[in-house]
């Protein structure tokens, strides 16, 4: 018997593929798919609870810069 995809299955596949394409950035995915960020977060929580692999959200560039600097280092 042939496997039949539901609309929810296809939606999940699209959201997770887009999430991988944008490196986990929820903001970029919501914008690309033209859905609200809160709705995206709700769907991702549902997918994770159902056992699907949801990539983590990337750390912002500003936070990476702050962590990379050692205490007492001079500002650029």
N, C-alpha and C positions, 0 to 999 in steps of 0.2 A: 504494500500500500504506500502511496506517495505521501510524504509529510506536507501538511498544509500549515502555512504561516497565518497567524491572526494579525489583525491590524496592530494589536499591542506588541506582538513579537517584532514586527517590522519597525514600529516606533522605537522600541528598546534598542534594536540593532542600529538604527540610524543615530540615536542619541549617543550610544557608547562608541560608535565609529567616529562620530564628530568629536567626541571628547578626546579620543586618542589622537585625532588629527591636530587638535589644538593644544596638545600637551597637557590636558587636564584642566585648562582654564575655563571655569564655569562661566565667567563673564563673556568670553569670546564665543563659547558654544551657545549660550542663550541668545546672543546677538545674531549669530549665524543662522540659528533655527527660528529666530523671531518669536521666541517665547520668553516669558518672565523668568528671572533668575530664581525666584522663590518656587515656581512650578518645576523648574529643572532640578532644584535641590530636593524637592519632594519626591520626584520620580527616581532620582539617584539613590535616595534613602530606601525606597521600595525595592529597587534592583539589588542593592547590597543586602537587604533583609532576606531576599529570595535566593541569595547565594551567588549572584553574578559579581564578577570582578569589576569594581569601579576604581579607576585610577585616582590617586590623591590629587588634591589641588596643589598647584605649584606655589612655592614661596615667592613673594613679591621681590622684585629687583632691589628695592630699598632695604628690605630685611636681609637679603643675602649680602648686601654691601656692608651693613652694620655688623653682621656676624663675622665677616671676613677680616675686618679691621681689628687689630689687637688693641687692648686697653692702653691708653697713653700714646697712641700713634698720632703723628701730626696729620692735620687735615690736608687734603690735596689742594 
